[in-house]
């Protein structure tokens, strides 16, 4: 008779890591919650708009201030109203008595803010990974299309994306029609 083994030899057991230095481990866990923000003094000196007057209502805060506040919002994944509450608390910790834009100002100004991202050119050839996917722009839902057939108003677009394999940076993109 053959011997039946209790488990499969192809199943790998999960490695168990035991913590040996608890004080170091605890300090590392506490440090995960630390937030350090380094800011240029030029931001505080140009907090308010210093440009020439414009037509209509005048801006109170500079574009750089709004851009910084929206950057903090995106980094911490905060809604606009929570950003309005977070920024004064951060400024208070830094000992700065500056007024902060409200959420409606942030919402209005983020649409007109032209953010220029720096582009770096590689000094060597890159491996480009290209992917294409279909995007439904507008039209009926999937259930209606299955039940009653497709209509002419159903519109699809195709997104082509080129990504640098080494850095995962999007190098090229284009959106084409059907």
Secondary structure, DSSP 8 states (H G I E B T S, - for coil): -----SS-TT-----------HHHHHHHHHHHT-------HHHHHTSB--S---SSS--SB-HHHHHHHHHHHHHHT--HHHHHHHHHHHHHHHT-------HHHHHHHHHH----------SS---EEEEEEEEEEE---HHHHHHH---TT-EEEEEEEEEETTT--EEEEEEEE-
